[in-house]
Amino acid sequence: MLTRPATMYPTKPEEYARHPVPSIPEWEQLWAVWDKVTRQMIPDEELLEKPIKLRNACIFYLGHIPTFFDIKINEATGLGLTEPSYFTKIFERGIDPDVDNPEHCHAHSEIPDEWPALETILKYQQDVRSRVRDLYETGRVYEDNWAGRAMWLGFEHEVMHLETLLYIALQSDKTNAPDGTVKADFEQLAAKAKRDAVPNEWFTIPEQTVTIGLEDADTPEGPVRHFGWDVEKPSYTTNVHSFQAAARPITNEEYARYMLAKDVQQIPASWTTQSKRDSAINGHTNVVNGHANGDAEFDHFLEGKFVRTFYGPVALKYALDWPCSASYDELNGCAQYMGGRIPTMEEARSIYEYAAHLKKKEADKAQGKTIPAVNSHLVNEGVEESPPSSSSVNGSSSDAADPYKSRELFVDLGDANVGFKYWHPLPVTQNGGRLAGHAEMGGLWEWTSSQLEKRKGFEAMKLYPAYSADFYDGKHYVVLGGSWATHPRFAGRKSVVNWYQRNYPYVWAGARLVKDI
């Protein structure tokens, strides 16, 4: 039913985040995926199109990635700009308009009457990549902390825009399926999901003190360390009250039933009512994925609705067990209808801490170990229990084996649908008895109800002061974790904070329910 891709990212922190500076093999792997998307999946004639009208044409991103990176390399090293240097005028910064008022948009590069020729952009891209390889060959990226920071920044910037470009491309029916991957049997996957489904349990998350963020001084001085964006710093600790959380996210079925019950007309952007001849599966059968008997109204509602995938539209009835990808506003309405709410960022982090504790407890039980009933900073019946050491949470480690604290700052992604393990979300209903942890939302980011805000001690980044500057407007909400298309370095770092406008429909993010005790 599912076939693993030919190239897979590692899932253990000591492998996918071995060093703060990404290695050349990591770059080559990232470039290979970027090239697959921009040169194989998006046809050349479609590069000038805008599948999402709020964003630039796809060709902008082909020029933006090397141009932005070259600017940062020059700022960090003083090596000068790669030619044609005029690219900095048109490719430095993209557009991200206000959804409510597209005329309102942050500062961005000028949009030319005509984009440069594709061949010119691709030649420039290769020249910048050659510059990157040269910096590694000389050892400068490891000897010069600021050059190393520029490499990290450029890497994660490309990681983020790879996902942006993919969710843009998904909105076009001209996009090709990714070469080197095998289309899943979505009908069989749905049948198995129905067989394996269990009730979505409520877990009581105990009162905990959680640490949020990363310590990373924005200077060239100091020890080699993992880097973070301005929104990740500084770190702080906070006490999070006890509450209840659902094990898994809201599914497409739950969202569809909410739409039917509340007469919601607008479908999520991750769905479509358009099929095409080469649909992954059109769904025109008499049996509706376990709903053949006694649910005629719901069956009728599902007809003519599909979920977008890069393998073509999949009949919604075969994706009912997938997490629902939608805007915060859409999922918030569903959460309220279902009797819950969407967690705050701090509550989500508390869920992840407790999920990691439960996972370790289960692993130790399977190995026949007995451990004290401790959790990271639990308060049990009014008595605060001692937290486990970082090594006990993250596996045995030592400073010598893990000099950059990768296992402390990043999570094991073995159970997470991230990093192109699959090119679409996966069913989550089989996980109703297991609390989903960091990045374990079935292939989607996790929405929180927290607005993006500057934390106490916030400082803009020297290498990229505009990174988050335009988004503290009360309209952008925090998402955590990662999607199926998020690189492990970004999806796995606990401190990562991402954000989208609360009514932005194209984001690959889902939500789980929480409720107060």
Beta strands, then each sheet from edge to edge (+ up, - down):
strand 1: 202-205
strand 2: 208-212
strand 3: 236-240
strand 4: 243-246
strand 5: 271-272
strand 6: 306-307
strand 7: 314-315
strand 8: 379-380
strand 9: 383-384
strand 10: 445-451
strand 11: 476-480
strand 12: 498-501
strand 13: 509-510
strand 14: 514-516
sheet 1: 1+ 4- 14+
sheet 2: 2+ 3-
sheet 3: 5+ 6- 7+
sheet 4: 8+ 9-
sheet 5: 12+ 11- 10+ 13+
end
